[in-house]
Amino acid sequence: MTSFCIDERRAAPRKRPNPILALLRRVAALPALWYARIQARSRMQRMDDETLCDLGLRRDQVETMRRKPFWRE
């Protein structure tokens, strides 16, 4: 005798992500990313040379990062 499950459930088909919604999410995340860059660069600028050395950075590298616009990585 063969047994089988009457209540077979099929996996729901995956919906394709809406490209417009994905774009809006990325755009909405930009201000937070930019703010984080501004804060990080400001904190690094206030660090002493020994702390920067511990992080593997030199003062001239920090100065170069500080001069970059906030939208540049």
N, CA, C and O atoms as a Tinker XYZ file with bonds, in Angstrom:
   292  protein
     1  N      0.841000   -1.171000    0.000000    73     2
     2  CA     0.000000    0.000000    0.000000    64     1     3
     3  C      0.893000    1.243000    0.000000    63     2     4     5
     4  O      1.854000    1.342000    0.763000    81     3
     5  N      0.557000    2.151000   -0.846000    73     3     6
     6  CA     1.345000    3.374000   -0.970000    64     5     7
     7  C      0.682000    4.478000   -0.169000    63     6     8     9
     8  O     -0.529000    4.681000   -0.253000    81     7
     9  N      1.486000    5.190000    0.609000    73     7    10
    10  CA     0.914000    6.306000    1.361000    64     9    11
    11  C      1.458000    7.611000    0.790000    63    10    12    13
    12  O      2.589000    7.691000    0.311000    81    11
    13  N      0.642000    8.581000    0.859000    73    11    14
    14  CA     1.072000    9.902000    0.393000    64    13    15
    15  C      0.330000   10.955000    1.189000    63    14    16    17
    16  O     -0.710000   10.682000    1.788000    81    15
    17  N      0.863000   12.136000    1.188000    73    15    18
    18  CA     0.273000   13.242000    1.942000    64    17    19
    19  C     -0.704000   13.991000    1.042000    63    18    20    21
    20  O     -0.339000   14.461000   -0.036000    81    19
    21  N     -1.918000   14.093000    1.487000    73    19    22
    22  CA    -2.932000   14.807000    0.706000    64    21    23
    23  C     -2.679000   16.313000    0.738000    63    22    24    25
    24  O     -2.972000   17.025000   -0.223000    81    23
    25  N     -2.132000   16.787000    1.859000    73    23    26
    26  CA    -1.934000   18.230000    2.037000    64    25    27
    27  C     -0.535000   18.642000    1.571000    63    26    28    29
    28  O      0.262000   19.153000    2.357000    81    27
    29  N     -0.251000   18.419000    0.312000    73    27    30
    30  CA     1.044000   18.839000   -0.223000    64    29    31
    31  C      1.000000   20.346000   -0.461000    63    30    32    33
    32  O      0.093000   20.881000   -1.098000    81    31
    33  N      1.992000   20.981000    0.064000    73    31    34
    34  CA     2.057000   22.438000   -0.107000    64    33    35
    35  C      3.181000   22.759000   -1.072000    63    34    36    37
    36  O      4.297000   22.251000   -0.960000    81    35
    37  N      2.862000   23.584000   -1.985000    73    35    38
    38  CA     3.872000   24.017000   -2.934000    64    37    39
    39  C      4.466000   25.335000   -2.452000    63    38    40    41
    40  O      3.786000   26.173000   -1.859000    81    39
    41  N      5.717000   25.481000   -2.719000    73    39    42
    42  CA     6.379000   26.741000   -2.353000    64    41    43
    43  C      5.801000   27.853000   -3.216000    63    42    44    45
    44  O      5.627000   27.709000   -4.426000    81    43
    45  N      5.515000   28.952000   -2.559000    73    43    46
    46  CA     4.975000   30.093000   -3.294000    64    45    47
    47  C      6.043000   30.617000   -4.247000    63    46    48    49
    48  O      7.221000   30.680000   -3.895000    81    47
    49  N      5.631000   30.986000   -5.437000    73    47    50
    50  CA     6.627000   31.521000   -6.381000    64    49    51
    51  C      7.227000   32.814000   -5.835000    63    50    52    53
    52  O      6.525000   33.661000   -5.282000    81    51
    53  N      8.535000   32.945000   -6.003000    73    51    54
    54  CA     9.208000   34.141000   -5.506000    64    53    55
    55  C      8.873000   35.325000   -6.399000    63    54    56    57
    56  O      8.878000   35.242000   -7.627000    81    55
    57  N      8.585000   36.420000   -5.729000    73    55    58
    58  CA     8.310000   37.641000   -6.480000    64    57    59
    59  C      9.626000   38.302000   -6.833000    63    58    60    61
    60  O     10.566000   38.305000   -6.038000    81    59
    61  N      9.686000   38.846000   -7.999000    73    59    62
    62  CA    10.884000   39.573000   -8.397000    64    61    63
    63  C     10.890000   40.908000   -7.684000    63    62    64    65
    64  O      9.848000   41.554000   -7.568000    81    63
    65  N     12.050000   41.331000   -7.204000    73    63    66
    66  CA    12.104000   42.617000   -6.502000    64    65    67
    67  C     11.786000   43.757000   -7.470000    63    66    68    69
    68  O     12.201000   43.762000   -8.629000    81    67
    69  N     11.055000   44.692000   -6.956000    73    67    70
    70  CA    10.680000   45.849000   -7.749000    64    69    71
    71  C     11.912000   46.750000   -7.884000    63    70    72    73
    72  O     12.431000   47.219000   -6.871000    81    71
    73  N     12.394000   47.005000   -9.106000    73    71    74
    74  CA    13.614000   47.801000   -9.270000    64    73    75
    75  C     13.447000   49.245000   -8.788000    63    74    76    77
    76  O     14.408000   49.853000   -8.318000    81    75
    77  N     12.259000   49.786000   -8.898000    73    75    78
    78  CA    12.031000   51.157000   -8.439000    64    77    79
    79  C     12.106000   51.217000   -6.920000    63    78    80    81
    80  O     12.682000   52.146000   -6.355000    81    79
    81  N     11.520000   50.221000   -6.264000    73    79    82
    82  CA    11.573000   50.164000   -4.808000    64    81    83
    83  C     13.009000   49.971000   -4.324000    63    82    84    85
    84  O     13.419000   50.570000   -3.330000    81    83
    85  N     13.761000   49.147000   -5.018000    73    83    86
    86  CA    15.168000   48.932000   -4.652000    64    85    87
    87  C     15.961000   50.225000   -4.796000    63    86    88    89
    88  O     16.794000   50.541000   -3.947000    81    87
    89  N     15.708000   50.966000   -5.852000    73    87    90
    90  CA    16.383000   52.244000   -6.060000    64    89    91
    91  C     16.020000   53.237000   -4.967000    63    90    92    93
    92  O     16.890000   53.942000   -4.454000    81    91
    93  N     14.749000   53.296000   -4.608000    73    91    94
    94  CA    14.316000   54.209000   -3.551000    64    93    95
    95  C     14.966000   53.871000   -2.215000    63    94    96    97
    96  O     15.325000   54.769000   -1.453000    81    95
    97  N     15.117000   52.585000   -1.929000    73    95    98
    98  CA    15.777000   52.183000   -0.689000    64    97    99
    99  C     17.231000   52.629000   -0.668000    63    98   100   101
   100  O     17.729000   53.104000    0.353000    81    99
   101  N     17.909000   52.473000   -1.802000    73    99   102
   102  CA    19.316000   52.891000   -1.866000    64   101   103
   103  C     19.444000   54.401000   -1.716000    63   102   104   105
   104  O     20.344000   54.884000   -1.029000    81   103
   105  N     18.554000   55.143000   -2.351000    73   103   106
   106  CA    18.596000   56.601000   -2.258000    64   105   107
   107  C     18.275000   57.047000   -0.834000    63   106   108   109
   108  O     18.882000   57.991000   -0.329000    81   107
   109  N     17.336000   56.383000   -0.193000    73   107   110
   110  CA    16.957000   56.747000    1.172000    64   109   111
   111  C     18.090000   56.469000    2.163000    63   110   112   113
   112  O     18.173000   57.125000    3.201000    81   111
   113  N     18.953000   55.513000    1.859000    73   111   114
   114  CA    20.056000   55.169000    2.754000    64   113   115
   115  C     21.249000   56.115000    2.596000    63   114   116   117
   116  O     22.125000   56.144000    3.460000    81   115
   117  N     21.297000   56.878000    1.522000    73   115   118
   118  CA    22.456000   57.739000    1.266000    64   117   119
   119  C     22.728000   58.781000    2.350000    63   118   120   121
   120  O     23.882000   58.911000    2.760000    81   119
   121  N     21.742000   59.529000    2.837000    73   119   122
   122  CA    22.067000   60.528000    3.868000    64   121   123
   123  C     22.723000   59.935000    5.109000    63   122   124   125
   124  O     23.619000   60.553000    5.683000    81   123
   125  N     22.298000   58.764000    5.528000    73   123   126
   126  CA    22.916000   58.126000    6.693000    64   125   127
   127  C     24.362000   57.746000    6.391000    63   126   128   129
   128  O     25.236000   57.907000    7.243000    81   127
   129  N     24.616000   57.249000    5.199000    73   127   130
   130  CA    25.971000   56.898000    4.802000    64   129   131
   131  C     26.852000   58.142000    4.752000    63   130   132   133
   132  O     27.981000   58.129000    5.242000    81   131
   133  N     26.340000   59.202000    4.165000    73   131   134
   134  CA    27.105000   60.449000    4.076000    64   133   135
   135  C     27.409000   61.015000    5.460000    63   134   136   137
   136  O     28.522000   61.472000    5.718000    81   135
   137  N     26.430000   60.984000    6.337000    73   135   138
   138  CA    26.627000   61.493000    7.691000    64   137   139
   139  C     27.697000   60.671000    8.420000    63   138   140   141
   140  O     28.538000   61.222000    9.131000    81   139
   141  N     27.652000   59.342000    8.233000    73   139   142
   142  CA    28.641000   58.476000    8.872000    64   141   143
   143  C     30.048000   58.797000    8.368000    63   142   144   145
   144  O     31.002000   58.786000    9.146000    81   143
   145  N     30.183000   59.080000    7.080000    73   143   146
   146  CA    31.490000   59.448000    6.530000    64   145   147
   147  C     31.988000   60.761000    7.126000    63   146   148   149
   148  O     33.158000   60.883000    7.487000    81   147
   149  N     31.102000   61.731000    7.224000    73   147   150
   150  CA    31.477000   63.028000    7.803000    64   149   151
   151  C     31.958000   62.834000    9.236000    63   150   152   153
   152  O     32.990000   63.380000    9.628000    81   151
   153  N     31.211000   62.057000   10.016000    73   151   154
   154  CA    31.570000   61.832000   11.413000    64   153   155
   155  C     32.896000   61.089000   11.535000    63   154   156   157
   156  O     33.737000   61.454000   12.357000    81   155
   157  N     33.087000   60.063000   10.735000    73   155   158
   158  CA    34.321000   59.268000   10.815000    64   157   159
   159  C     35.531000   60.115000   10.447000    63   158   160   161
   160  O     36.566000   60.049000   11.111000    81   159
   161  N     35.403000   60.899000    9.403000    73   159   162
   162  CA    36.521000   61.749000    8.986000    64   161   163
   163  C     36.821000   62.804000   10.036000    63   162   164   165
   164  O     37.985000   63.130000   10.270000    81   163
   165  N     35.806000   63.332000   10.660000    73   163   166
   166  CA    35.997000   64.328000   11.706000    64   165   167
   167  C     36.696000   63.710000   12.920000    63   166   168   169
   168  O     37.603000   64.315000   13.492000    81   167
   169  N     36.272000   62.502000   13.310000    73   167   170
   170  CA    36.913000   61.825000   14.448000    64   169   171
   171  C     38.367000   61.508000   14.154000    63   170   172   173
   172  O     39.226000   61.677000   15.020000    81   171
   173  N     38.656000   61.044000   12.930000    73   171   174
   174  CA    40.038000   60.731000   12.584000    64   173   175
   175  C     40.907000   61.981000   12.595000    63   174   176   177
   176  O     42.080000   61.927000   12.963000    81   175
   177  N     40.335000   63.089000   12.197000    73   175   178
   178  CA    41.099000   64.333000   12.179000    64   177   179
   179  C     41.502000   64.751000   13.597000    63   178   180   181
   180  O     42.552000   65.365000   13.788000    81   179
   181  N     40.677000   64.423000   14.580000    73   179   182
   182  CA    40.963000   64.799000   15.962000    64   181   183
   183  C     41.887000   63.817000   16.676000    63   182   184   185
   184  O     42.347000   64.101000   17.782000    81   183
   185  N     42.167000   62.667000   16.065000    73   183   186
   186  CA    43.028000   61.663000   16.701000    64   185   187
   187  C     44.486000   62.110000   16.662000    63   186   188   189
   188  O     44.917000   62.839000   15.769000    81   187
   189  N     45.230000   61.642000   17.671000    73   187   190
   190  CA    46.665000   61.944000   17.665000    64   189   191
   191  C     47.386000   60.968000   16.731000    63   190   192   193
   192  O     46.823000   59.957000   16.311000    81   191
   193  N     48.634000   61.290000   16.420000    73   191   194
   194  CA    49.396000   60.498000   15.455000    64   193   195
   195  C     49.603000   59.058000   15.908000    63   194   196   197
   196  O     49.627000   58.146000   15.082000    81   195
   197  N     49.752000   58.846000   17.208000    73   195   198
   198  CA    49.954000   57.487000   17.714000    64   197   199
   199  C     48.719000   56.624000   17.481000    63   198   200   201
   200  O     48.833000   55.467000   17.076000    81   199
   201  N     47.547000   57.183000   17.735000    73   199   202
   202  CA    46.304000   56.440000   17.508000    64   201   203
   203  C     46.125000   56.149000   16.030000    63   202   204   205
   204  O     45.722000   55.048000   15.656000    81   203
   205  N     46.423000   57.132000   15.185000    73   203   206
   206  CA    46.322000   56.919000   13.744000    64   205   207
   207  C     47.275000   55.810000   13.299000    63   206   208   209
   208  O     46.928000   54.985000   12.454000    81   207
   209  N     48.464000   55.798000   13.868000    73   207   210
   210  CA    49.441000   54.756000   13.542000    64   209   211
   211  C     48.904000   53.380000   13.946000    63   210   212   213
   212  O     49.095000   52.402000   13.224000    81   211
   213  N     48.239000   53.306000   15.090000    73   211   214
   214  CA    47.635000   52.043000   15.526000    64   213   215
   215  C     46.588000   51.559000   14.525000    63   214   216   217
   216  O     46.387000   50.356000   14.356000    81   215
   217  N     45.929000   52.499000   13.871000    73   215   218
   218  CA    44.913000   52.162000   12.865000    64   217   219
   219  C     45.521000   51.929000   11.489000    63   218   220   221
   220  O     44.818000   51.563000   10.547000    81   219
   221  N     46.832000   52.143000   11.376000    73   219   222
   222  CA    47.498000   51.948000   10.091000    64   221   223
   223  C     47.369000   53.140000    9.169000    63   222   224   225
   224  O     47.459000   53.001000    7.950000    81   223
   225  N     47.155000   54.326000    9.750000    73   223   226
   226  CA    46.993000   55.540000    8.958000    64   225   227
   227  C     48.065000   56.554000    9.307000    63   226   228   229
   228  O     48.614000   56.560000   10.409000    81   227
   229  N     48.346000   57.407000    8.339000    73   227   230
   230  CA    49.256000   58.519000    8.575000    64   229   231
   231  C     48.447000   59.812000    8.537000    63   230   232   233
   232  O     47.338000   59.844000    8.003000    81   231
   233  N     49.001000   60.861000    9.100000    73   231   234
   234  CA    48.315000   62.155000    9.161000    64   233   235
   235  C     47.978000   62.660000    7.752000    63   234   236   237
   236  O     46.892000   63.200000    7.542000    81   235
   237  N     48.886000   62.495000    6.790000    73   235   238
   238  CA    48.612000   62.976000    5.428000    64   237   239
   239  C     47.460000   62.218000    4.776000    63   238   240   241
   240  O     46.715000   62.796000    3.984000    81   239
   241  N     47.299000   60.917000    5.099000    73   239   242
   242  CA    46.169000   60.153000    4.572000    64   241   243
   243  C     44.853000   60.681000    5.136000    63   242   244   245
   244  O     43.862000   60.799000    4.415000    81   243
   245  N     44.851000   60.995000    6.425000    73   243   246
   246  CA    43.643000   61.533000    7.061000    64   245   247
   247  C     43.308000   62.894000    6.444000    63   246   248   249
   248  O     42.141000   63.202000    6.199000    81   247
   249  N     44.316000   63.686000    6.203000    73   247   250
   250  CA    44.089000   65.004000    5.602000    64   249   251
   251  C     43.516000   64.866000    4.187000    63   250   252   253
   252  O     42.647000   65.642000    3.787000    81   251
   253  N     43.999000   63.890000    3.444000    73   251   254
   254  CA    43.461000   63.634000    2.104000    64   253   255
   255  C     42.003000   63.206000    2.184000    63   254   256   257
   256  O     41.176000   63.665000    1.396000    81   255
   257  N     41.681000   62.330000    3.132000    73   255   258
   258  CA    40.282000   61.897000    3.303000    64   257   259
   259  C     39.397000   63.069000    3.713000    63   258   260   261
   260  O     38.256000   63.179000    3.264000    81   259
   261  N     39.925000   63.942000    4.566000    73   259   262
   262  CA    39.143000   65.074000    5.047000    64   261   263
   263  C     38.771000   66.019000    3.905000    63   262   264   265
   264  O     37.700000   66.627000    3.921000    81   263
   265  N     39.645000   66.139000    2.929000    73   263   266
   266  CA    39.389000   67.045000    1.810000    64   265   267
   267  C     38.374000   66.496000    0.814000    63   266   268   269
   268  O     37.828000   67.248000    0.007000    81   267
   269  N     38.123000   65.206000    0.866000    73   267   270
   270  CA    37.159000   64.612000   -0.075000    64   269   271
   271  C     35.755000   65.084000    0.237000    63   270   272   273
   272  O     35.412000   65.280000    1.403000    81   271
   273  N     34.938000   65.270000   -0.788000    73   271   274
   274  CA    33.518000   65.544000   -0.524000    64   273   275
   275  C     32.865000   64.344000    0.167000    63   274   276   277
   276  O     33.297000   63.205000   -0.014000    81   275
   277  N     31.839000   64.603000    0.944000    73   275   278
   278  CA    31.214000   63.528000    1.736000    64   277   279
   279  C     30.601000   62.440000    0.887000    63   278   280   281
   280  O     30.402000   61.329000    1.379000    81   279
   281  N     30.292000   62.713000   -0.365000    73   279   282
   282  CA    29.675000   61.684000   -1.209000    64   281   283
   283  C     30.731000   60.779000   -1.855000    63   282   284   285
   284  O     30.380000   59.793000   -2.504000    81   283
   285  N     32.011000   61.101000   -1.685000    73   283   286
   286  CA    33.082000   60.261000   -2.232000    64   285   287
   287  C     33.581000   59.301000   -1.166000    63   286   288   289
   288  O     33.773000   59.685000   -0.013000    81   287
   289  N     33.787000   58.062000   -1.557000    73   287   290
   290  CA    34.259000   57.058000   -0.606000    64   289   291
   291  C     35.715000   57.251000   -0.310000    63   290   292
   292  O     36.291000   56.496000    0.473000    81   291
